[in-house]
Amino acid sequence: MNKDQTGRTLLQTIAAFTTMGGFLMDWNKTHLFNPAWTPHAKFHDGMTILLGTLLGSGGLYFLQRKKGEAAQNLRTGALLPAFFYAAQAGAFAFPGAKGLDAEFPEKIPSVGKLRLNEGPFSLAMLAGLGVGYWLARQKRSR
């Protein structure tokens, strides 16, 4: 597989996960079906799930689009899912915001003292999008 195809595959995989990730990660007793959550908190979770679905599917659309300028489609296809992960990482800056490990620490894997909650996950996804974009921009060697 060429570098550019590897990059596109990485971008499409992350965009696809962004499309479905909210349903996979939040449609359970820790989030939407958590009796301790207020209806307004569930509203915000639903909004977040749908935002990920829209940004991920928009990214997939542009990554597979044949019309228009290829470089612009690639940029847009990489950028839309990146917005979701940048927002997820940035949410930790808000007062009182904590990751899943605050309420359900047994569900969070760790590497040494690093808890692999939404923060490191978001940074990994952003890095993956960056690498995928860089690879996808590489010219095919003929």
Secondary structure, DSSP 8 states (H G I E B T S, - for coil): --HHHHHHHHHHHHHHHHHHHHHHHHSSTTTTT-TTS-HHHHHHHHHHHHHHHHHHHHHHHHHH--SS-HHHHHHHHHHHHHHHHHHHHHGGGSTT---GGGT-GGG--EETTEE-SHHHHHHHHHHHHHHHHHHHTS----
